[in-house]
Amino acid sequence: MKSEELRSKSDDELRSSLLEMKKEQFNLRFQSATGQLENTARVGQVRRDIARVKTILGERARTKG
């Protein structure tokens, strides 16, 4: 997901997408541990997306307060 797309979302939307990404990350780790993971690159993509969302939320928190 691109940062431009994320910046257009509200804080609540970002938090809900962050929660979904964390669930997906958990499921991917589980699949990796059991040997069922097919798309190994998705793990890195999800990690970077989580970092992007956290960065944008942090930037917004700093500018508000």
Steps between C-alpha positions, in 0.01 A plus 500: 500500500638840406550772756289739291203266537559474873528876550157548345340280768377621838664398828224252577533338158876475548459336839256244363727420206792470742303246701420302184866505392614375839253211477629420152858514627413255777338263251800523267738420785284202591501376141875545483554300817284213376654501153181606321613846389508533123566871443797573725537855369163590651653489849731788417227695324273480803783605732573807288131590476469480879802727534349749253173517692678543832719774354203694366310466829808619688545799271138599550528464877807723510340772291181502710669512836 
